[in-house]
């Protein structure tokens, strides 16, 4: 006879199969876009991961360059003269 005790992994796995969005919410993931694609994440995780990587790469490219921001801030400051 097999041991049918619920382990944390078995519980999470069964919850993901029954209610993917609820399982993600219980893990603290509350982003509406991720929750909307919860079923796809469970059915085809490889494709979902590739899609997520593409989204993150696009978001990363759209962020302003931090060095350019620092240079712009330095240009706004008046020159500093040494004190004799």
PDB file of N, CA, C and O in Angstrom, chain B, residues numbered from 101:
ATOM      1  N   UNK B 101       0.840  -1.179   0.000  1.00  0.00           N
ATOM      2  CA  UNK B 101       0.000   0.000   0.000  1.00  0.00           C
ATOM      3  C   UNK B 101       0.890   1.249   0.000  1.00  0.00           C
ATOM      4  O   UNK B 101       1.861   1.317   0.754  1.00  0.00           O
ATOM      5  N   UNK B 102       0.575   2.202  -0.814  1.00  0.00           N
ATOM      6  CA  UNK B 102       1.366   3.423  -0.906  1.00  0.00           C
ATOM      7  C   UNK B 102       1.043   4.376   0.235  1.00  0.00           C
ATOM      8  O   UNK B 102      -0.069   4.411   0.762  1.00  0.00           O
ATOM      9  N   UNK B 103       2.035   5.124   0.584  1.00  0.00           N
ATOM     10  CA  UNK B 103       1.852   6.140   1.620  1.00  0.00           C
ATOM     11  C   UNK B 103       1.181   7.351   0.977  1.00  0.00           C
ATOM     12  O   UNK B 103       1.760   7.971   0.085  1.00  0.00           O
ATOM     13  N   UNK B 104      -0.016   7.694   1.410  1.00  0.00           N
ATOM     14  CA  UNK B 104      -0.797   8.759   0.794  1.00  0.00           C
ATOM     15  C   UNK B 104      -0.783  10.053   1.601  1.00  0.00           C
ATOM     16  O   UNK B 104      -1.658  10.901   1.428  1.00  0.00           O
ATOM     17  N   UNK B 105       0.198  10.208   2.476  1.00  0.00           N
ATOM     18  CA  UNK B 105       0.271  11.446   3.253  1.00  0.00           C
ATOM     19  C   UNK B 105       0.550  12.627   2.335  1.00  0.00           C
ATOM     20  O   UNK B 105       1.275  12.523   1.346  1.00  0.00           O
ATOM     21  N   UNK B 106      -0.047  13.743   2.696  1.00  0.00           N
ATOM     22  CA  UNK B 106       0.167  14.952   1.903  1.00  0.00           C
ATOM     23  C   UNK B 106       1.479  15.592   2.320  1.00  0.00           C
ATOM     24  O   UNK B 106       1.672  15.939   3.485  1.00  0.00           O
ATOM     25  N   UNK B 107       2.361  15.741   1.373  1.00  0.00           N
ATOM     26  CA  UNK B 107       3.603  16.456   1.618  1.00  0.00           C
ATOM     27  C   UNK B 107       3.434  17.853   1.052  1.00  0.00           C
ATOM     28  O   UNK B 107       2.540  18.078   0.236  1.00  0.00           O
ATOM     29  N   UNK B 108       4.265  18.793   1.460  1.00  0.00           N
ATOM     30  CA  UNK B 108       4.128  20.150   0.920  1.00  0.00           C
ATOM     31  C   UNK B 108       4.201  20.197  -0.603  1.00  0.00           C
ATOM     32  O   UNK B 108       3.486  20.978  -1.232  1.00  0.00           O
ATOM     33  N   UNK B 109       5.055  19.373  -1.199  1.00  0.00           N
ATOM     34  CA  UNK B 109       5.180  19.384  -2.663  1.00  0.00           C
ATOM     35  C   UNK B 109       3.924  18.815  -3.304  1.00  0.00           C
ATOM     36  O   UNK B 109       3.440  19.357  -4.297  1.00  0.00           O
ATOM     37  N   UNK B 110       3.387  17.722  -2.748  1.00  0.00           N
ATOM     38  CA  UNK B 110       2.154  17.160  -3.297  1.00  0.00           C
ATOM     39  C   UNK B 110       1.000  18.142  -3.166  1.00  0.00           C
ATOM     40  O   UNK B 110       0.166  18.244  -4.066  1.00  0.00           O
ATOM     41  N   UNK B 111       0.947  18.862  -2.060  1.00  0.00           N
ATOM     42  CA  UNK B 111      -0.125  19.826  -1.837  1.00  0.00           C
ATOM     43  C   UNK B 111      -0.031  20.971  -2.839  1.00  0.00           C
ATOM     44  O   UNK B 111      -1.037  21.353  -3.438  1.00  0.00           O
ATOM     45  N   UNK B 112       1.156  21.517  -3.028  1.00  0.00           N
ATOM     46  CA  UNK B 112       1.335  22.620  -3.980  1.00  0.00           C
ATOM     47  C   UNK B 112       1.037  22.153  -5.398  1.00  0.00           C
ATOM     48  O   UNK B 112       0.396  22.867  -6.170  1.00  0.00           O
ATOM     49  N   UNK B 113       1.499  20.961  -5.740  1.00  0.00           N
ATOM     50  CA  UNK B 113       1.265  20.432  -7.077  1.00  0.00           C
ATOM     51  C   UNK B 113      -0.221  20.263  -7.343  1.00  0.00           C
ATOM     52  O   UNK B 113      -0.715  20.662  -8.398  1.00  0.00           O
ATOM     53  N   UNK B 114      -0.925  19.683  -6.408  1.00  0.00           N
ATOM     54  CA  UNK B 114      -2.362  19.485  -6.621  1.00  0.00           C
ATOM     55  C   UNK B 114      -3.100  20.817  -6.645  1.00  0.00           C
ATOM     56  O   UNK B 114      -4.049  20.981  -7.411  1.00  0.00           O
ATOM     57  N   UNK B 115      -2.681  21.764  -5.825  1.00  0.00           N
ATOM     58  CA  UNK B 115      -3.326  23.076  -5.825  1.00  0.00           C
ATOM     59  C   UNK B 115      -3.069  23.796  -7.146  1.00  0.00           C
ATOM     60  O   UNK B 115      -3.968  24.446  -7.679  1.00  0.00           O
ATOM     61  N   UNK B 116      -1.852  23.689  -7.679  1.00  0.00           N
ATOM     62  CA  UNK B 116      -1.546  24.311  -8.968  1.00  0.00           C
ATOM     63  C   UNK B 116      -2.408  23.734 -10.082  1.00  0.00           C
ATOM     64  O   UNK B 116      -2.851  24.465 -10.968  1.00  0.00           O
ATOM     65  N   UNK B 117      -2.646  22.423 -10.041  1.00  0.00           N
ATOM     66  CA  UNK B 117      -3.469  21.791 -11.066  1.00  0.00           C
ATOM     67  C   UNK B 117      -4.927  22.205 -10.943  1.00  0.00           C
ATOM     68  O   UNK B 117      -5.591  22.450 -11.950  1.00  0.00           O
ATOM     69  N   UNK B 118      -5.432  22.285  -9.706  1.00  0.00           N
ATOM     70  CA  UNK B 118      -6.845  22.617  -9.486  1.00  0.00           C
ATOM     71  C   UNK B 118      -7.128  24.100  -9.669  1.00  0.00           C
ATOM     72  O   UNK B 118      -8.092  24.469 -10.340  1.00  0.00           O
ATOM     73  N   UNK B 119      -6.300  24.953  -9.081  1.00  0.00           N
ATOM     74  CA  UNK B 119      -6.533  26.400  -9.094  1.00  0.00           C
ATOM     75  C   UNK B 119      -5.195  27.126  -9.219  1.00  0.00           C
ATOM     76  O   UNK B 119      -4.625  27.547  -8.212  1.00  0.00           O
ATOM     77  N   UNK B 120      -4.689  27.278 -10.446  1.00  0.00           N
ATOM     78  CA  UNK B 120      -3.373  27.888 -10.616  1.00  0.00           C
ATOM     79  C   UNK B 120      -3.283  29.308 -10.071  1.00  0.00           C
ATOM     80  O   UNK B 120      -2.293  29.658  -9.430  1.00  0.00           O
ATOM     81  N   UNK B 121      -4.295  30.126 -10.315  1.00  0.00           N
ATOM     82  CA  UNK B 121      -4.252  31.510  -9.838  1.00  0.00           C
ATOM     83  C   UNK B 121      -4.261  31.556  -8.314  1.00  0.00           C
ATOM     84  O   UNK B 121      -3.542  32.357  -7.716  1.00  0.00           O
ATOM     85  N   UNK B 122      -5.057  30.716  -7.689  1.00  0.00           N
ATOM     86  CA  UNK B 122      -5.098  30.660  -6.226  1.00  0.00           C
ATOM     87  C   UNK B 122      -3.775  30.212  -5.635  1.00  0.00           C
ATOM     88  O   UNK B 122      -3.352  30.715  -4.595  1.00  0.00           O
ATOM     89  N   UNK B 123      -3.123  29.269  -6.296  1.00  0.00           N
ATOM     90  CA  UNK B 123      -1.819  28.798  -5.822  1.00  0.00           C
ATOM     91  C   UNK B 123      -0.784  29.916  -5.913  1.00  0.00           C
ATOM     92  O   UNK B 123       0.030  30.092  -5.006  1.00  0.00           O
ATOM     93  N   UNK B 124      -0.819  30.668  -7.006  1.00  0.00           N
ATOM     94  CA  UNK B 124       0.120  31.775  -7.146  1.00  0.00           C
ATOM     95  C   UNK B 124      -0.159  32.856  -6.104  1.00  0.00           C
ATOM     96  O   UNK B 124       0.771  33.436  -5.544  1.00  0.00           O
ATOM     97  N   UNK B 125      -1.420  33.122  -5.848  1.00  0.00           N
ATOM     98  CA  UNK B 125      -1.768  34.092  -4.799  1.00  0.00           C
ATOM     99  C   UNK B 125      -1.262  33.639  -3.439  1.00  0.00           C
ATOM    100  O   UNK B 125      -0.776  34.451  -2.651  1.00  0.00           O
ATOM    101  N   UNK B 126      -1.373  32.349  -3.162  1.00  0.00           N
ATOM    102  CA  UNK B 126      -0.901  31.842  -1.864  1.00  0.00           C
ATOM    103  C   UNK B 126       0.616  31.937  -1.741  1.00  0.00           C
ATOM    104  O   UNK B 126       1.152  31.929  -0.633  1.00  0.00           O
ATOM    105  N   UNK B 127       1.311  32.026  -2.880  1.00  0.00           N
ATOM    106  CA  UNK B 127       2.765  32.187  -2.869  1.00  0.00           C
ATOM    107  C   UNK B 127       3.165  33.654  -2.818  1.00  0.00           C
ATOM    108  O   UNK B 127       4.353  33.976  -2.783  1.00  0.00           O
ATOM    109  N   UNK B 128       2.176  34.546  -2.813  1.00  0.00           N
ATOM    110  CA  UNK B 128       2.470  35.967  -2.724  1.00  0.00           C
ATOM    111  C   UNK B 128       2.576  36.661  -4.062  1.00  0.00           C
ATOM    112  O   UNK B 128       2.974  37.825  -4.120  1.00  0.00           O
ATOM    113  N   UNK B 129       2.232  35.980  -5.135  1.00  0.00           N
ATOM    114  CA  UNK B 129       2.282  36.582  -6.461  1.00  0.00           C
ATOM    115  C   UNK B 129       0.911  37.192  -6.728  1.00  0.00           C
ATOM    116  O   UNK B 129      -0.080  36.472  -6.853  1.00  0.00           O
ATOM    117  N   UNK B 130       0.857  38.524  -6.817  1.00  0.00           N
ATOM    118  CA  UNK B 130      -0.437  39.184  -6.986  1.00  0.00           C
ATOM    119  C   UNK B 130      -0.489  40.086  -8.216  1.00  0.00           C
ATOM    120  O   UNK B 130      -1.383  40.926  -8.326  1.00  0.00           O
ATOM    121  N   UNK B 131       0.440  39.927  -9.125  1.00  0.00           N
ATOM    122  CA  UNK B 131       0.438  40.708 -10.359  1.00  0.00           C
ATOM    123  C   UNK B 131      -0.708  40.227 -11.247  1.00  0.00           C
ATOM    124  O   UNK B 131      -0.785  39.038 -11.557  1.00  0.00           O
ATOM    125  N   UNK B 132      -1.602  41.135 -11.665  1.00  0.00           N
ATOM    126  CA  UNK B 132      -2.761  40.723 -12.462  1.00  0.00           C
ATOM    127  C   UNK B 132      -2.396  40.035 -13.782  1.00  0.00           C
ATOM    128  O   UNK B 132      -3.081  39.102 -14.200  1.00  0.00           O
ATOM    129  N   UNK B 133      -1.338  40.481 -14.432  1.00  0.00           N
ATOM    130  CA  UNK B 133      -0.938  39.867 -15.705  1.00  0.00           C
ATOM    131  C   UNK B 133      -0.479  38.430 -15.500  1.00  0.00           C
ATOM    132  O   UNK B 133      -0.790  37.556 -16.310  1.00  0.00           O
ATOM    133  N   UNK B 134       0.252  38.182 -14.430  1.00  0.00           N
ATOM    134  CA  UNK B 134       0.717  36.825 -14.142  1.00  0.00           C
ATOM    135  C   UNK B 134      -0.453  35.945 -13.748  1.00  0.00           C
ATOM    136  O   UNK B 134      -0.539  34.797 -14.183  1.00  0.00           O
ATOM    137  N   UNK B 135      -1.356  36.468 -12.927  1.00  0.00           N
ATOM    138  CA  UNK B 135      -2.518  35.685 -12.503  1.00  0.00           C
ATOM    139  C   UNK B 135      -3.422  35.356 -13.688  1.00  0.00           C
ATOM    140  O   UNK B 135      -4.014  34.278 -13.737  1.00  0.00           O
ATOM    141  N   UNK B 136      -3.530  36.281 -14.644  1.00  0.00           N
ATOM    142  CA  UNK B 136      -4.352  36.033 -15.823  1.00  0.00           C
ATOM    143  C   UNK B 136      -3.773  34.912 -16.686  1.00  0.00           C
ATOM    144  O   UNK B 136      -4.513  34.192 -17.357  1.00  0.00           O
ATOM    145  N   UNK B 137      -2.467  34.770 -16.665  1.00  0.00           N
ATOM    146  CA  UNK B 137      -1.833  33.719 -17.468  1.00  0.00           C
ATOM    147  C   UNK B 137      -1.460  32.501 -16.635  1.00  0.00           C
ATOM    148  O   UNK B 137      -0.609  31.712 -17.046  1.00  0.00           O
ATOM    149  N   UNK B 138      -2.076  32.336 -15.478  1.00  0.00           N
ATOM    150  CA  UNK B 138      -1.734  31.242 -14.571  1.00  0.00           C
ATOM    151  C   UNK B 138      -1.944  29.869 -15.206  1.00  0.00           C
ATOM    152  O   UNK B 138      -1.104  28.983 -15.047  1.00  0.00           O
ATOM    153  N   UNK B 139      -3.053  29.682 -15.922  1.00  0.00           N
ATOM    154  CA  UNK B 139      -3.314  28.377 -16.544  1.00  0.00           C
ATOM    155  C   UNK B 139      -2.248  28.047 -17.584  1.00  0.00           C
ATOM    156  O   UNK B 139      -1.813  26.900 -17.690  1.00  0.00           O
ATOM    157  N   UNK B 140      -1.831  29.043 -18.343  1.00  0.00           N
ATOM    158  CA  UNK B 140      -0.787  28.828 -19.341  1.00  0.00           C
ATOM    159  C   UNK B 140       0.528  28.474 -18.669  1.00  0.00           C
ATOM    160  O   UNK B 140       1.274  27.627 -19.159  1.00  0.00           O
ATOM    161  N   UNK B 141       0.810  29.124 -17.544  1.00  0.00           N
ATOM    162  CA  UNK B 141       2.040  28.824 -16.803  1.00  0.00           C
ATOM    163  C   UNK B 141       2.083  27.366 -16.382  1.00  0.00           C
ATOM    164  O   UNK B 141       3.134  26.728 -16.441  1.00  0.00           O
ATOM    165  N   UNK B 142       0.946  26.841 -15.961  1.00  0.00           N
ATOM    166  CA  UNK B 142       0.894  25.454 -15.492  1.00  0.00           C
ATOM    167  C   UNK B 142       0.924  24.480 -16.662  1.00  0.00           C
ATOM    168  O   UNK B 142       1.611  23.460 -16.604  1.00  0.00           O
ATOM    169  N   UNK B 143       0.176  24.791 -17.734  1.00  0.00           N
ATOM    170  CA  UNK B 143       0.090  23.868 -18.867  1.00  0.00           C
ATOM    171  C   UNK B 143       1.383  23.798 -19.666  1.00  0.00           C
ATOM    172  O   UNK B 143       1.798  22.711 -20.070  1.00  0.00           O
ATOM    173  N   UNK B 144       2.027  24.940 -19.901  1.00  0.00           N
ATOM    174  CA  UNK B 144       3.232  24.966 -20.723  1.00  0.00           C
ATOM    175  C   UNK B 144       4.248  25.917 -20.096  1.00  0.00           C
ATOM    176  O   UNK B 144       4.419  27.040 -20.571  1.00  0.00           O
ATOM    177  N   UNK B 145       4.924  25.476 -19.031  1.00  0.00           N
ATOM    178  CA  UNK B 145       5.839  26.376 -18.328  1.00  0.00           C
ATOM    179  C   UNK B 145       7.028  26.842 -19.166  1.00  0.00           C
ATOM    180  O   UNK B 145       7.519  27.952 -18.964  1.00  0.00           O
ATOM    181  N   UNK B 146       7.492  26.029 -20.088  1.00  0.00           N
ATOM    182  CA  UNK B 146       8.625  26.421 -20.924  1.00  0.00           C
ATOM    183  C   UNK B 146       8.298  27.614 -21.797  1.00  0.00           C
ATOM    184  O   UNK B 146       9.081  28.560 -21.882  1.00  0.00           O
ATOM    185  N   UNK B 147       7.145  27.575 -22.446  1.00  0.00           N
ATOM    186  CA  UNK B 147       6.723  28.684 -23.293  1.00  0.00           C
ATOM    187  C   UNK B 147       6.430  29.921 -22.448  1.00  0.00           C
ATOM    188  O   UNK B 147       6.747  31.040 -22.851  1.00  0.00           O
ATOM    189  N   UNK B 148       5.830  29.722 -21.288  1.00  0.00           N
ATOM    190  CA  UNK B 148       5.532  30.852 -20.404  1.00  0.00           C
ATOM    191  C   UNK B 148       6.815  31.518 -19.925  1.00  0.00           C
ATOM    192  O   UNK B 148       6.877  32.743 -19.829  1.00  0.00           O
ATOM    193  N   UNK B 149       7.837  30.724 -19.626  1.00  0.00           N
ATOM    194  CA  UNK B 149       9.117  31.272 -19.192  1.00  0.00           C
ATOM    195  C   UNK B 149       9.777  32.066 -20.315  1.00  0.00           C
ATOM    196  O   UNK B 149      10.329  33.140 -20.071  1.00  0.00           O
ATOM    197  N   UNK B 150       9.727  31.556 -21.526  1.00  0.00           N
ATOM    198  CA  UNK B 150      10.302  32.275 -22.665  1.00  0.00           C
ATOM    199  C   UNK B 150       9.573  33.599 -22.874  1.00  0.00           C
ATOM    200  O   UNK B 150      10.202  34.619 -23.154  1.00  0.00           O
ATOM    201  N   UNK B 151       8.257  33.584 -22.739  1.00  0.00           N
ATOM    202  CA  UNK B 151       7.465  34.805 -22.877  1.00  0.00           C
ATOM    203  C   UNK B 151       7.819  35.806 -21.785  1.00  0.00           C
ATOM    204  O   UNK B 151       7.954  37.001 -22.048  1.00  0.00           O
ATOM    205  N   UNK B 152       7.967  35.314 -20.561  1.00  0.00           N
ATOM    206  CA  UNK B 152       8.317  36.184 -19.439  1.00  0.00           C
ATOM    207  C   UNK B 152       9.701  36.801 -19.640  1.00  0.00           C
ATOM    208  O   UNK B 152       9.899  37.979 -19.346  1.00  0.00           O
ATOM    209  N   UNK B 153      10.650  36.024 -20.134  1.00  0.00           N
ATOM    210  CA  UNK B 153      11.992  36.555 -20.408  1.00  0.00           C
ATOM    211  C   UNK B 153      11.932  37.671 -21.448  1.00  0.00           C
ATOM    212  O   UNK B 153      12.621  38.683 -21.320  1.00  0.00           O
ATOM    213  N   UNK B 154      11.109  37.483 -22.471  1.00  0.00           N
ATOM    214  CA  UNK B 154      10.978  38.500 -23.508  1.00  0.00           C
ATOM    215  C   UNK B 154      10.369  39.775 -22.938  1.00  0.00           C
ATOM    216  O   UNK B 154      10.798  40.877 -23.281  1.00  0.00           O
ATOM    217  N   UNK B 155       9.378  39.632 -22.076  1.00  0.00           N
ATOM    218  CA  UNK B 155       8.742  40.800 -21.456  1.00  0.00           C
ATOM    219  C   UNK B 155       9.742  41.540 -20.575  1.00  0.00           C
ATOM    220  O   UNK B 155       9.822  42.768 -20.618  1.00  0.00           O
ATOM    221  N   UNK B 156      10.502  40.797 -19.778  1.00  0.00           N
ATOM    222  CA  UNK B 156      11.479  41.429 -18.893  1.00  0.00           C
ATOM    223  C   UNK B 156      12.591  42.105 -19.687  1.00  0.00           C
ATOM    224  O   UNK B 156      13.050  43.185 -19.315  1.00  0.00           O
ATOM    225  N   UNK B 157      13.019  41.488 -20.762  1.00  0.00           N
ATOM    226  CA  UNK B 157      14.064  42.094 -21.594  1.00  0.00           C
ATOM    227  C   UNK B 157      13.555  43.390 -22.211  1.00  0.00           C
ATOM    228  O   UNK B 157      14.291  44.374 -22.281  1.00  0.00           O
ATOM    229  N   UNK B 158      12.298  43.398 -22.660  1.00  0.00           N
ATOM    230  CA  UNK B 158      11.713  44.605 -23.235  1.00  0.00           C
ATOM    231  C   UNK B 158      11.612  45.698 -22.181  1.00  0.00           C
ATOM    232  O   UNK B 158      11.911  46.858 -22.464  1.00  0.00           O
ATOM    233  N   UNK B 159      11.195  45.343 -20.968  1.00  0.00           N
ATOM    234  CA  UNK B 159      11.097  46.316 -19.885  1.00  0.00           C
ATOM    235  C   UNK B 159      12.469  46.860 -19.515  1.00  0.00           C
ATOM    236  O   UNK B 159      12.613  48.048 -19.228  1.00  0.00           O
ATOM    237  N   UNK B 160      13.480  45.991 -19.521  1.00  0.00           N
ATOM    238  CA  UNK B 160      14.835  46.409 -19.163  1.00  0.00           C
ATOM    239  C   UNK B 160      15.387  47.397 -20.190  1.00  0.00           C
ATOM    240  O   UNK B 160      16.059  48.363 -19.827  1.00  0.00           O
ATOM    241  N   UNK B 161      15.104  47.155 -21.468  1.00  0.00           N
ATOM    242  CA  UNK B 161      15.581  48.060 -22.517  1.00  0.00           C
ATOM    243  C   UNK B 161      14.893  49.412 -22.434  1.00  0.00           C
ATOM    244  O   UNK B 161      15.474  50.424 -22.829  1.00  0.00           O
ATOM    245  N   UNK B 162      13.670  49.448 -21.929  1.00  0.00           N
ATOM    246  CA  UNK B 162      12.938  50.709 -21.878  1.00  0.00           C
ATOM    247  C   UNK B 162      13.302  51.560 -20.667  1.00  0.00           C
ATOM    248  O   UNK B 162      12.903  52.722 -20.588  1.00  0.00           O
ATOM    249  N   UNK B 163      14.054  50.998 -19.723  1.00  0.00           N
ATOM    250  CA  UNK B 163      14.468  51.763 -18.555  1.00  0.00           C
ATOM    251  C   UNK B 163      15.567  52.741 -18.937  1.00  0.00           C
ATOM    252  O   UNK B 163      16.428  52.413 -19.754  1.00  0.00           O
ATOM    253  N   UNK B 164      15.553  53.943 -18.356  1.00  0.00           N
ATOM    254  CA  UNK B 164      16.615  54.905 -18.671  1.00  0.00           C
ATOM    255  C   UNK B 164      17.956  54.443 -18.099  1.00  0.00           C
ATOM    256  O   UNK B 164      18.011  53.718 -17.106  1.00  0.00           O
ATOM    257  N   UNK B 165      19.007  54.873 -18.737  1.00  0.00           N
ATOM    258  CA  UNK B 165      20.358  54.523 -18.305  1.00  0.00           C
ATOM    259  C   UNK B 165      20.692  55.298 -17.034  1.00  0.00           C
ATOM    260  O   UNK B 165      20.572  56.523 -17.012  1.00  0.00           O
ATOM    261  N   UNK B 166      21.107  54.608 -15.984  1.00  0.00           N
ATOM    262  CA  UNK B 166      21.397  55.251 -14.700  1.00  0.00           C
ATOM    263  C   UNK B 166      22.599  56.192 -14.808  1.00  0.00           C
ATOM    264  O   UNK B 166      22.594  57.252 -14.182  1.00  0.00           O
ATOM    265  N   UNK B 167      23.612  55.842 -15.570  1.00  0.00           N
ATOM    266  CA  UNK B 167      24.788  56.693 -15.719  1.00  0.00           C
ATOM    267  C   UNK B 167      24.421  58.003 -16.402  1.00  0.00           C
ATOM    268  O   UNK B 167      24.945  59.058 -16.044  1.00  0.00           O
ATOM    269  N   UNK B 168      23.533  57.944 -17.371  1.00  0.00           N
ATOM    270  CA  UNK B 168      23.111  59.162 -18.068  1.00  0.00           C
ATOM    271  C   UNK B 168      22.365  60.083 -17.106  1.00  0.00           C
ATOM    272  O   UNK B 168      22.500  61.305 -17.177  1.00  0.00           O
ATOM    273  N   UNK B 169      21.573  59.487 -16.203  1.00  0.00           N
ATOM    274  CA  UNK B 169      20.856  60.294 -15.217  1.00  0.00           C
ATOM    275  C   UNK B 169      21.835  60.983 -14.266  1.00  0.00           C
ATOM    276  O   UNK B 169      21.652  62.152 -13.927  1.00  0.00           O
ATOM    277  N   UNK B 170      22.870  60.265 -13.835  1.00  0.00           N
ATOM    278  CA  UNK B 170      23.860  60.846 -12.926  1.00  0.00           C
ATOM    279  C   UNK B 170      24.619  61.978 -13.611  1.00  0.00           C
ATOM    280  O   UNK B 170      24.875  63.010 -12.991  1.00  0.00           O
ATOM    281  N   UNK B 171      24.979  61.801 -14.868  1.00  0.00           N
ATOM    282  CA  UNK B 171      25.672  62.851 -15.616  1.00  0.00           C
ATOM    283  C   UNK B 171      24.798  64.092 -15.739  1.00  0.00           C
ATOM    284  O   UNK B 171      25.280  65.216 -15.594  1.00  0.00           O
ATOM    285  N   UNK B 172      23.518  63.885 -16.005  1.00  0.00           N
ATOM    286  CA  UNK B 172      22.599  65.018 -16.141  1.00  0.00           C
ATOM    287  C   UNK B 172      22.461  65.752 -14.816  1.00  0.00           C
ATOM    288  O   UNK B 172      22.375  66.980 -14.800  1.00  0.00           O
ATOM    289  N   UNK B 173      22.438  65.019 -13.701  1.00  0.00           N
ATOM    290  CA  UNK B 173      22.338  65.653 -12.390  1.00  0.00           C
ATOM    291  C   UNK B 173      23.592  66.459 -12.080  1.00  0.00           C
ATOM    292  O   UNK B 173      23.508  67.544 -11.506  1.00  0.00           O
ATOM    293  N   UNK B 174      24.755  65.932 -12.459  1.00  0.00           N
ATOM    294  CA  UNK B 174      26.007  66.639 -12.210  1.00  0.00           C
ATOM    295  C   UNK B 174      26.089  67.922 -13.038  1.00  0.00           C
ATOM    296  O   UNK B 174      26.657  68.912 -12.577  1.00  0.00           O
ATOM    297  N   UNK B 175      25.544  67.921 -14.229  1.00  0.00           N
ATOM    298  CA  UNK B 175      25.577  69.103 -15.076  1.00  0.00           C
ATOM    299  C   UNK B 175      24.731  70.232 -14.492  1.00  0.00           C
ATOM    300  O   UNK B 175      25.019  71.404 -14.738  1.00  0.00           O
ATOM    301  N   UNK B 176      23.707  69.905 -13.734  1.00  0.00           N
ATOM    302  CA  UNK B 176      22.833  70.912 -13.147  1.00  0.00           C
ATOM    303  C   UNK B 176      23.462  71.592 -11.932  1.00  0.00           C
ATOM    304  O   UNK B 176      22.998  72.652 -11.512  1.00  0.00           O
ATOM    305  N   UNK B 177      24.498  71.003 -11.368  1.00  0.00           N
ATOM    306  CA  UNK B 177      25.118  71.554 -10.169  1.00  0.00           C
ATOM    307  C   UNK B 177      26.112  72.654 -10.539  1.00  0.00           C
ATOM    308  O   UNK B 177      26.764  72.578 -11.580  1.00  0.00           O
ATOM    309  N   UNK B 178      26.227  73.673  -9.690  1.00  0.00           N
ATOM    310  CA  UNK B 178      27.226  74.714  -9.961  1.00  0.00           C
ATOM    311  C   UNK B 178      28.630  74.161  -9.726  1.00  0.00           C
ATOM    312  O   UNK B 178      28.787  73.170  -9.012  1.00  0.00           O
ATOM    313  N   UNK B 179      29.649  74.782 -10.312  1.00  0.00           N
ATOM    314  CA  UNK B 179      31.005  74.280 -10.130  1.00  0.00           C
ATOM    315  C   UNK B 179      31.458  74.448  -8.664  1.00  0.00           C
ATOM    316  O   UNK B 179      31.039  75.368  -7.962  1.00  0.00           O
ATOM    317  N   UNK B 180      32.307  73.546  -8.250  1.00  0.00           N
ATOM    318  CA  UNK B 180      32.829  73.607  -6.881  1.00  0.00           C
ATOM    319  C   UNK B 180      34.255  74.136  -6.942  1.00  0.00           C
ATOM    320  O   UNK B 180      35.103  73.598  -7.654  1.00  0.00           O
ATOM    321  N   UNK B 181      34.504  75.202  -6.179  1.00  0.00           N
ATOM    322  CA  UNK B 181      35.830  75.803  -6.152  1.00  0.00           C
ATOM    323  C   UNK B 181      36.513  75.431  -4.845  1.00  0.00           C
ATOM    324  O   UNK B 181      35.869  75.424  -3.796  1.00  0.00           O
ATOM    325  N   UNK B 182      37.812  75.118  -4.888  1.00  0.00           N
ATOM    326  CA  UNK B 182      38.511  74.769  -3.647  1.00  0.00           C
ATOM    327  C   UNK B 182      38.587  75.969  -2.716  1.00  0.00           C
ATOM    328  O   UNK B 182      38.706  77.111  -3.161  1.00  0.00           O
ATOM    329  N   UNK B 183      38.517  75.699  -1.435  1.00  0.00           N
ATOM    330  CA  UNK B 183      38.599  76.751  -0.408  1.00  0.00           C
ATOM    331  C   UNK B 183      40.062  76.944  -0.056  1.00  0.00           C
ATOM    332  O   UNK B 183      40.750  75.977   0.270  1.00  0.00           O
ATOM    333  N   UNK B 184      40.568  78.224  -0.117  1.00  0.00           N
ATOM    334  CA  UNK B 184      41.997  78.465   0.193  1.00  0.00           C
ATOM    335  C   UNK B 184      42.311  78.368   1.663  1.00  0.00           C
ATOM    336  O   UNK B 184      43.462  78.546   2.061  1.00  0.00           O
TER     337      UNK B 184
END
